[in-house]
Amino acid sequence: MIRKLNNIFEFFKTTLVINLSVCAIAVLLTGFDYFFAVFLSFGFLMSVAFKELYRKNDYLFYANNGISKTRLLIFSYLLTICATLLIGLVTFLIKRIF
């Protein structure tokens, strides 16, 4: 069970890099107001699309470890929501302090 969670977290970390890159471009073009919307929707979809196009063989690794593609995507999106809440909390605290 722990090994599966570690594998899901590793998948999430690889999608997070792409997601944050897409969000950085959105922040540069529109400002920080749309960061959370882009992070939860378009950024995550772009990172999954990148994985589908260029890293399709990675899914075979996860399937061999007993993790289906849908489970991988659902847990990765749930972790994205948790990361969004964490980033939102940190930015709220920084604005309150300064």
C-alpha positions in Angstrom: 0.0 0.0 0.0 2.8 2.4 0.9 4.6 1.6 -2.3 1.5 2.4 -4.4 1.1 5.7 -2.6 4.8 6.5 -3.3 4.3 5.7 -7.0 1.2 7.9 -7.2 3.1 10.7 -5.5 6.0 10.3 -8.0 3.5 10.6 -10.8 2.0 13.7 -9.2 5.4 15.3 -8.9 6.1 14.9 -12.6 2.7 16.5 -13.4 3.3 19.2 -11.0 6.4 20.5 -12.8 4.5 20.9 -16.1 1.4 22.3 -14.3 3.5 25.0 -12.5 5.2 25.9 -15.8 1.9 26.5 -17.5 0.7 28.5 -14.5 3.8 30.6 -14.5 3.1 31.6 -18.1 -0.5 32.4 -17.1 0.6 34.5 -14.2 3.0 36.4 -16.4 0.3 37.1 -18.9 -2.7 37.8 -16.7 -1.5 38.2 -13.1 -1.8 36.2 -10.0 -5.6 36.4 -9.9 -6.1 33.5 -12.3 -3.4 31.2 -10.9 -5.7 28.9 -8.9 -8.2 28.5 -11.8 -5.4 27.7 -14.2 -3.6 25.4 -11.7 -6.7 23.3 -11.2 -8.0 23.1 -14.7 -5.9 24.0 -17.7 -2.5 23.3 -16.1 -3.5 19.9 -14.9 -5.0 19.0 -18.3 -1.9 20.2 -20.1 0.3 18.1 -17.8 -1.9 15.0 -18.4 -1.8 15.7 -22.2 2.0 15.9 -22.1 2.1 12.6 -20.3 -0.3 11.1 -22.8 1.8 12.2 -25.8 5.4 11.9 -24.7 5.4 9.6 -21.7 2.8 7.0 -22.6 5.1 4.1 -21.6 5.3 5.4 -18.0 1.7 4.1 -17.6 3.0 0.6 -18.1 5.2 1.0 -15.0 2.3 2.0 -12.9 0.1 -0.7 -14.3 2.7 -3.3 -13.4 2.6 -2.0 -9.9 -1.1 -2.5 -9.7 -2.2 1.1 -10.2 -4.8 1.8 -13.0 -4.6 4.8 -15.1 -7.9 6.2 -13.8 -6.8 5.7 -10.2 -3.5 7.4 -11.0 -5.3 10.5 -12.5 -7.9 10.7 -9.8 -5.4 10.6 -7.0 -3.1 13.0 -8.9 -6.0 15.5 -9.2 -6.8 15.1 -5.5 -3.2 15.9 -4.7 -3.4 18.9 -7.0 -6.4 20.2 -5.1 -4.5 19.7 -1.8 -1.5 21.6 -3.3 -3.9 24.4 -4.4 -5.3 24.7 -0.9 -1.8 24.7 0.6 -0.6 27.4 -1.8 -3.7 29.4 -1.2 -3.2 29.2 2.6 0.4 30.3 2.3 -0.4 33.3 0.1 -3.3 34.2 2.4 -0.9 34.1 5.4 1.8 36.1 3.6 -0.8 38.8 2.7 -2.0 38.9 6.3 1.5 39.3 7.7 2.7 41.9 5.2 
